[in-house]
């Protein structure tokens, strides 16, 4: 089911509700065919940005471009984007076929073309054979696939997805996550995906844009976001980390912070490593790893995640231990 794609751009987009800014001077360029995730906690502005792009919300300032064309003045139906909602938004009285065909009929696509397009969309999401069923007779995962088929049936150049996996259980989320990656690779459409789930963002995206309190904090590849966070918020929000005063790991008196991922610590520190000595106060067996906390002499708590394959056994609770990591694994944060 080949499609086309389009670049899109937010240019200094702001959305205010009275004196409150839901989105402030938000600028982001997304290349044609790119999969970009807007990630952040509740109230960070990610869904506001998506709704402005879709045309459901009007920006207070700034402009949105799709395919190089400003679309701020266009209604949603003229923006040529596909949308997958958190609550599926299927018509319960319609069959699977009619739900998927709905956007084609709204566009007045000739009847002779609708059957082939719907069939191809359902084949893409692995739902061939369920055309006559109503949404109430489907599982949650199947309903979400119908919603995805409806979003791609008209081959939109941009596909928007708003927390569309959050209503599913873990196993279904993982299956649909893989499906969305496969569909993106097959269709090549431009995708903007909104989530608060870090694992979804890191595993699915070409780039991740992290938002907080209506502002863009950092945008980069998933590995760069994780390994080199630009701020204390990003370091603390993405995955798990230890945030220590910079003076705890360097001789600098500068007021700053350092981030150390628990898995970067090791029980056999080398001579060039930064060493941390303390008492093990927590220890938990988690299969492939043993995780816990080390209480340092200065009172700070250091989380660790040690592989069971390490040649040195993980110390027990109450034992004194020395852990370390290379200086390059410590990220100095500006704020």
Secondary structure as GFF3:
##gff-version 3
##sequence-region A 1 335
A	DSSP	beta_strand	8	17	.	.	.	ID=ss1
A	DSSP	beta_strand	20	30	.	.	.	ID=ss2
A	DSSP	beta_strand	35	39	.	.	.	ID=ss3
A	DSSP	alpha_helix	46	54	.	.	.	ID=ss4
A	DSSP	beta_strand	61	66	.	.	.	ID=ss5
A	DSSP	beta_strand	69	70	.	.	.	ID=ss6
A	DSSP	three_ten_helix	76	78	.	.	.	ID=ss7
A	DSSP	beta_strand	81	84	.	.	.	ID=ss8
A	DSSP	alpha_helix	96	106	.	.	.	ID=ss9
A	DSSP	alpha_helix	111	124	.	.	.	ID=ss10
A	DSSP	three_ten_helix	135	137	.	.	.	ID=ss11
A	DSSP	alpha_helix	140	152	.	.	.	ID=ss12
A	DSSP	beta_strand	158	162	.	.	.	ID=ss13
A	DSSP	alpha_helix	170	187	.	.	.	ID=ss14
A	DSSP	beta_strand	190	195	.	.	.	ID=ss15
A	DSSP	alpha_helix	198	204	.	.	.	ID=ss16
A	DSSP	beta_strand	207	212	.	.	.	ID=ss17
A	DSSP	beta_strand	215	220	.	.	.	ID=ss18
A	DSSP	alpha_helix	222	227	.	.	.	ID=ss19
A	DSSP	alpha_helix	232	237	.	.	.	ID=ss20
A	DSSP	beta_strand	242	245	.	.	.	ID=ss21
A	DSSP	three_ten_helix	246	248	.	.	.	ID=ss22
A	DSSP	beta_strand	257	260	.	.	.	ID=ss23
A	DSSP	three_ten_helix	262	264	.	.	.	ID=ss24
A	DSSP	beta_strand	274	285	.	.	.	ID=ss25
A	DSSP	beta_strand	289	296	.	.	.	ID=ss26
A	DSSP	beta_strand	301	307	.	.	.	ID=ss27
A	DSSP	beta_strand	320	325	.	.	.	ID=ss28
A	DSSP	three_ten_helix	327	329	.	.	.	ID=ss29
A	DSSP	beta_strand	331	333	.	.	.	ID=ss30
###
